[in-house]
Amino acid sequence: MSKFKHSTDLGDVKGNIEFEDGMRGWSVTQDITPYLKDAKEQRDIGFDKKIHYRKFASIPDVVAIEVMNKYGINIHDPEVAGDKWEMKKFKDIIIKEYPYLVVST
C-alpha cells in the first residue's frame, strides 16, 4: 500500500497532492477576493481615453490553471500571449465563464 500526501501554502495560493493505492488527486485553492475587488474598481473607473492601454480582466492563478486544464490554453506561455487567435479564445472563455473578472470588453 503506497501512500503520498503533500500540501503547500504560498500565501493566497494553497495546493494539495495525494496518492494512495493508484488513486491520485490534486487541488489548488486561492482567495480571489482581491481580484474581484480590482475588477469592480476598474469597471467603476471606466476607460480613460488618454491611456492607450485597456485592461481586459483580473485573472487569478486558479482561473488560469483551470482554463489551462479544461481548454489547453496556458496564458502564462509567451507564445500563447503573442498568438492572436489563442488570446481571442481565452478572452471568449473568460467572458462566458468568468464574467465577474472582466473589466472591459
Secondary structure, DSSP 8 states (H G I E B T S, - for coil): --EEEEEEE-SSEEEEEEEETTEEEEEEEE--HHHHHHHHHHHHH---TTSS----B---HHHHHHHHHHH---TTSHHHHT-HHHHHHHHHHHHHH-GGGBS--
